[in-house]
Amino acid sequence: MKIEHFAIIVKDPPAVAKWYEDNLGMRVVRAGGAPTFTTFIADETNQVMMEIYFNTAAPVPDYASMDPLVVHLAFVATGDIRTQINRLLAAGATMYSDVSVTPFGDELTMLRDPWGFSIQLARRKNPMI
């Protein structure tokens, strides 16, 4: 089966979607209004979608207090990874861990978006997909 999307609950879906559009190259595919403001955003390949929504029936997790090993969203970093890090930091992201190099030669770093959700930048020596 093909994955259609994964979802996270957030307090301000329109603001989160806008930040991901402006800074991570995602685009809104569908956006709904109040009260949930359910928004689907797709990556530049149009193969991966993320649903961002709000619903009073479930609490918004304190993403900032979660270890990124629990949940994170990884993006392919092209070009110099430190340039990408600096661009995201200037846009409101915060650094969680500096760049590390895996035994495979991949460069990885972990940041948090302005709402505390963990995002990883992965510059693979040999792309996996």
C-alpha positions as CSV (number, residue, x, y, z in Angstrom):
1,M,0.0,0.0,0.0
2,K,1.0,3.6,-0.6
3,I,1.1,6.0,2.3
4,E,-1.3,9.0,1.7
5,H,-0.4,11.2,4.7
6,F,0.5,11.3,8.4
7,A,-1.1,13.8,10.8
8,I,-0.2,15.9,13.7
9,I,-2.4,18.0,15.9
10,V,-1.3,21.6,16.5
11,K,-2.7,24.8,18.0
12,D,-2.5,26.9,14.9
13,P,-2.7,24.9,11.7
14,P,-2.7,27.9,9.3
15,A,0.5,29.3,10.8
16,V,2.3,26.0,10.9
17,A,1.3,25.3,7.2
18,K,2.5,28.7,6.2
19,W,5.9,28.2,7.9
20,Y,6.4,24.8,6.2
21,E,5.4,26.4,2.9
22,D,7.8,29.3,3.2
23,N,10.7,27.5,4.7
24,L,10.6,23.8,3.7
25,G,9.1,23.9,0.2
26,M,5.8,22.3,1.1
27,R,2.5,23.5,-0.5
28,V,-1.1,23.5,0.7
29,V,-3.1,20.9,-1.1
30,R,-6.3,21.4,0.9
31,A,-7.3,23.7,3.7
32,G,-10.4,23.8,5.7
33,G,-11.8,26.4,8.0
34,A,-12.9,26.6,11.7
35,P,-13.0,24.9,14.0
36,T,-10.3,22.4,13.0
37,F,-8.5,24.3,10.2
38,T,-7.5,20.9,8.8
39,T,-4.7,21.5,6.3
40,F,-3.0,19.1,4.0
41,I,0.5,20.0,2.8
42,A,2.6,18.1,0.3
43,D,6.3,18.0,-0.3
44,E,7.9,19.1,-3.5
45,T,7.5,15.6,-5.0
46,N,3.8,15.5,-4.4
47,Q,4.3,12.0,-3.0
48,V,4.2,12.8,0.7
49,M,1.5,14.7,2.5
50,M,1.2,15.9,6.1
51,E,-2.1,16.7,7.7
52,I,-2.0,19.6,10.3
53,Y,-5.2,20.1,12.3
54,F,-6.6,21.2,15.6
55,N,-9.3,19.3,17.5
56,T,-10.5,19.9,21.1
57,A,-11.2,16.2,21.4
58,A,-7.5,15.5,21.8
59,P,-4.7,17.5,23.6
60,V,-2.0,19.1,21.5
61,P,1.2,17.3,22.6
62,D,4.1,19.3,24.1
63,Y,6.3,18.5,21.1
64,A,9.1,20.7,22.5
65,S,9.4,18.4,25.5
66,M,9.6,15.2,23.5
67,D,12.9,13.7,22.5
68,P,13.2,13.9,18.7
69,L,13.8,10.1,18.8
70,V,10.1,9.8,19.7
71,V,8.8,11.5,16.6
72,H,10.4,13.8,13.9
73,L,9.9,14.7,10.3
74,A,13.0,14.3,8.1
75,F,13.7,16.4,5.0
76,V,16.3,15.8,2.4
77,A,19.0,18.5,2.6
78,T,20.5,19.5,-0.6
79,G,23.7,21.5,-0.9
80,D,25.5,22.6,2.2
81,I,23.6,21.4,5.3
82,R,24.9,24.2,7.4
83,T,23.5,26.8,5.0
84,Q,20.1,25.1,5.3
85,I,20.4,25.1,9.1
86,N,21.2,28.8,9.2
87,R,18.3,29.6,6.9
88,L,15.8,27.7,9.1
89,L,17.3,29.2,12.3
90,A,16.8,32.7,10.8
91,A,13.1,31.7,10.1
92,G,12.4,30.8,13.7
93,A,13.6,27.2,14.0
94,T,15.7,26.2,17.0
95,M,18.7,23.9,17.0
96,Y,18.5,20.7,18.9
97,S,21.6,18.9,17.8
98,D,24.6,19.8,15.7
99,V,25.5,18.0,12.5
100,S,26.7,14.4,12.9
101,V,28.0,12.0,10.4
102,T,26.8,8.4,10.4
103,P,28.9,5.4,9.6
104,F,27.2,5.5,6.1
105,G,28.6,9.0,5.5
106,D,25.3,10.7,5.9
107,E,25.1,14.2,7.5
108,L,22.2,14.5,10.0
109,T,21.0,17.3,12.2
110,M,17.9,17.9,14.3
111,L,16.0,21.2,14.8
112,R,12.6,22.2,16.1
113,D,10.1,24.2,14.1
114,P,8.8,27.4,15.9
115,W,6.1,25.2,17.6
116,G,8.6,22.7,19.0
117,F,8.0,19.9,16.5
118,S,11.2,18.0,15.6
119,I,12.5,18.3,12.1
120,Q,15.6,16.5,10.8
121,L,17.8,17.5,7.9
122,A,19.4,14.5,6.2
123,R,22.1,14.9,3.6
124,R,22.6,11.3,2.5
125,K,25.9,10.2,0.9
126,N,23.8,7.8,-1.1
127,P,20.1,8.6,-1.4
128,M,17.9,5.8,-0.1
129,I,14.8,6.7,-2.0
